[in-house]
Amino acid sequence: MAPEPEPASDPASKVQSQGDQATTTEEHQEEEQQQQQSQSQAEAEEAPASPPLPTQHTALTPGPRASRFQATLDAALSHTLAKISWENFAACYPHIATHAPATLRAVQSQMVDRLRSLCKKEFESIQQSRNVVAKLNELETLVSEAERRRKTAGEGGGDPPMPPHTLPPDEVLDAHLAPHLAQQQSQLNAKLQTTQAHNTKLFEDIKRQRAEIESLVSLLEKVLEDVTNTNQMMDGVVEHVGRETRTIEIEMADT
């Protein structure tokens, strides 16, 4: 038997099915994009806020002493590097200086520049770690304040203050220890006051307890006195009652 021929497919139906597939694909892609956007928004909301950037460090303005110190460092560095002059360098390498002076000059210049940059960088690192500029500025402030106080004391007409370096060691030691000793004395005074208040309260409690004990003892003495008096009164009555009891017993025995 010959196979049955397949039914011819409709071109319009093929186009429609392809259009439906394209529409479905586009809808699927749109849904995926919406899901990704929602996930990214949720992650952005859940993510913690980034910390603020640190404030930029502002370099301190060097005062007169700090500027002089920097100038001294630069002068010392320049004086040291001046020893690596072309004459001294060429004397160390005379053969190269004769046959290739340009190369040797370039090496000498690069060495001096490299040493200068390394030394300056090291000096800057030490100044930053030791806070040299701020401390020199503070020294400048202290010196100016001392000058102002000296002028004020001189204008007052009194005796000028004695320079600290002329004082005896005992007075200098006492001056340094005075703030610490004053603080310790205040702390000890506070502890002493607390202890005295506690002792006063304990003494009041002891006085109150003693008064209670004395009142109880006096009450007990009164009770004992009453009991003693009662016993004395009962002595005669007990003898009389005893005699009557014995008489009644004898009479009952005779009958």
C-alpha positions in Angstrom: 0.0 0.0 0.0 1.2 3.4 -0.9 1.5 5.8 2.1 -1.1 8.4 2.4 -0.1 11.9 1.5 0.3 14.3 4.4 -2.2 17.2 4.5 -0.7 20.4 3.2 0.0 22.9 5.9 -1.7 26.3 5.8 0.8 29.2 5.4 -1.4 31.5 7.4 -1.6 29.2 10.3 2.2 28.9 10.3 2.6 32.7 10.4 0.0 33.0 13.2 1.8 30.3 15.2 5.2 32.0 14.7 3.6 35.3 15.8 2.1 33.7 18.9 5.5 32.2 19.8 7.2 35.6 19.3 4.6 37.3 21.5 5.1 34.6 24.2 8.8 35.0 24.1 8.6 38.8 24.4 6.2 38.5 27.4 8.6 36.0 29.0 11.5 38.4 28.6 9.5 41.3 30.0 8.6 39.2 33.0 12.2 38.3 33.6 13.3 41.9 33.3 10.6 43.0 35.8 11.8 40.2 38.2 15.4 41.3 37.9 14.5 44.9 38.5 12.5 44.0 41.6 15.4 41.9 42.9 17.9 44.7 42.4 15.6 47.1 44.1 15.2 44.8 47.1 18.9 44.2 47.3 19.5 48.0 47.2 17.0 48.5 50.0 18.5 45.7 52.1 22.1 46.8 51.6 23.4 48.9 54.5 24.2 52.5 53.8 27.8 53.1 53.0 29.7 55.0 55.7 30.6 58.6 55.0 33.9 59.4 53.6 36.6 60.5 56.1 37.3 64.2 56.3 40.3 65.3 54.4 43.3 66.0 56.6 44.2 69.7 56.7 47.9 70.4 57.1 48.9 72.6 60.0 50.4 76.0 59.2 53.9 76.0 60.6 54.8 78.8 62.9 58.1 80.6 63.2 59.9 77.8 65.0 58.4 75.1 62.8 59.5 77.1 59.7 62.9 77.6 61.1 63.2 73.9 61.9 62.2 73.0 58.3 64.7 75.4 57.0 67.4 73.9 59.2 66.6 70.4 57.9 66.7 71.6 54.3 70.0 73.3 54.9 71.5 70.3 56.5 70.3 68.1 53.7 71.7 70.4 51.1 75.0 70.6 52.9 75.2 66.8 53.1 74.3 66.2 49.4 76.8 68.9 48.4 79.5 66.4 49.3 78.4 64.3 46.4 79.6 66.9 43.9 80.7 66.2 40.4 84.4 66.6 41.3 84.2 64.1 44.2 82.1 61.7 42.1 84.5 61.9 39.2 87.4 61.3 41.5 85.8 58.0 42.6 85.3 56.9 39.0 88.1 58.5 36.9 88.0 56.0 34.0 84.3 56.5 33.4 84.6 60.3 33.9 87.3 60.3 31.2 85.5 58.2 28.6 81.8 58.7 29.4 81.4 61.9 31.4 77.8 62.5 30.3 76.7 59.1 31.6 78.5 59.6 34.9 77.0 63.1 35.3 73.5 61.6 34.7 74.2 58.9 37.3 75.5 61.5 39.8 72.4 63.7 39.2 70.0 60.8 39.6 71.7 59.7 42.8 71.6 63.1 44.4 67.9 63.6 43.4 67.0 60.1 44.7 68.7 60.7 48.0 67.1 64.1 48.4 63.6 62.8 47.7 64.1 59.8 50.1 65.5 62.0 52.9 62.7 64.5 52.5 60.1 61.8 52.6 61.7 60.2 55.7 61.8 63.6 57.4 58.1 64.2 56.6 57.2 60.8 57.9 59.0 61.5 61.2 57.4 64.9 61.5 53.9 63.5 61.0 54.4 60.5 63.3 55.9 62.8 66.1 53.4 65.6 65.4 56.4 68.0 65.3 54.6 71.0 63.7 51.7 71.0 66.2 54.1 70.7 69.2 56.3 73.5 67.9 53.3 75.7 67.4 52.2 74.8 71.0 55.7 75.8 72.2 55.3 79.1 70.3 52.0 79.7 72.1 53.5 78.9 75.5 56.4 81.2 74.9 54.1 84.0 73.9 51.9 83.5 76.9 55.0 83.5 79.2 56.1 86.8 77.6 52.7 88.3 78.1 52.6 87.2 81.8 56.1 88.6 82.3 55.1 92.0 80.9 51.9 92.0 83.0 53.9 91.2 86.1 56.4 93.9 85.3 53.7 96.5 84.7 52.1 95.7 88.1 55.1 97.1 90.0 55.6 93.9 92.1 58.5 91.7 92.3 59.3 89.9 89.1 58.6 86.1 89.2 61.5 83.9 89.9 62.6 81.8 86.8 61.8 78.1 87.3 65.4 77.0 86.6 66.7 79.0 89.6 64.4 77.3 92.1 65.8 74.6 94.4 65.0 71.0 93.6 62.7 70.6 96.6 60.4 73.5 95.5 60.3 72.2 91.9 59.4 68.7 93.2 56.7 70.1 95.5 55.3 72.2 92.6 55.0 69.1 90.4 53.5 67.0 93.2 51.1 69.6 94.5 48.3 68.9 91.9 48.5 65.1 92.4 48.6 65.4 96.2 45.7 67.8 96.2 43.6 65.4 94.1 44.5 62.5 96.5 43.7 64.7 99.5 40.3 65.5 98.1 39.6 61.8 97.5 40.7 60.9 101.0 38.6 63.6 102.5 35.6 62.3 100.6 36.2 58.8 101.8 36.7 60.1 105.4 33.4 61.9 105.3 31.7 58.8 104.0 33.2 56.7 106.8 32.3 59.2 109.5 28.7 59.3 108.3 28.5 55.5 108.3 30.0 55.4 111.8 27.5 58.0 113.0 24.7 55.9 111.7 26.1 52.8 113.4 26.5 54.7 116.7 22.8 55.8 116.5 21.7 52.2 115.9 23.8 51.0 118.9 22.3 53.7 121.2 18.8 52.7 120.0 19.5 49.0 120.7 20.9 49.8 124.1 17.8 51.8 125.0 15.6 48.9 123.9 17.7 46.4 126.0 17.5 48.7 129.1 13.8 49.0 128.7 13.4 45.2 128.4 15.7 44.6 131.4 13.7 47.1 133.6 10.4 45.4 132.5 11.9 42.0 133.4 13.0 43.2 136.8 9.4 44.5 137.5 8.0 41.1 136.5 10.4 39.3 138.8 9.6 41.7 141.6 5.9 41.0 141.1 6.5 37.3 141.2 8.6 37.5 144.4 5.9 39.6 146.1 3.3 37.1 145.0 5.3 34.2 146.4 5.7 36.0 149.7 2.0 36.6 150.0 1.2 33.0 149.1 3.5 31.5 151.8 1.0 32.2 154.7 -2.0 31.2 152.6 -0.5 27.9 151.6 0.3 27.0 155.2 -3.3 27.8 156.3 -4.7 25.9 153.4 -2.5 22.9 154.2 -3.6 22.8 157.8 -7.3 22.9 156.8 -6.7 20.2 154.3 -5.0 17.9 156.8 -7.8 18.6 159.4 -10.5 17.7 156.8 -8.7 14.5 155.9 -8.5 13.5 159.6 -12.1 14.1 160.2 -13.1 12.2 157.1 -10.8 9.3 158.2 -12.5 9.1 161.7 -16.0 9.0 160.2 
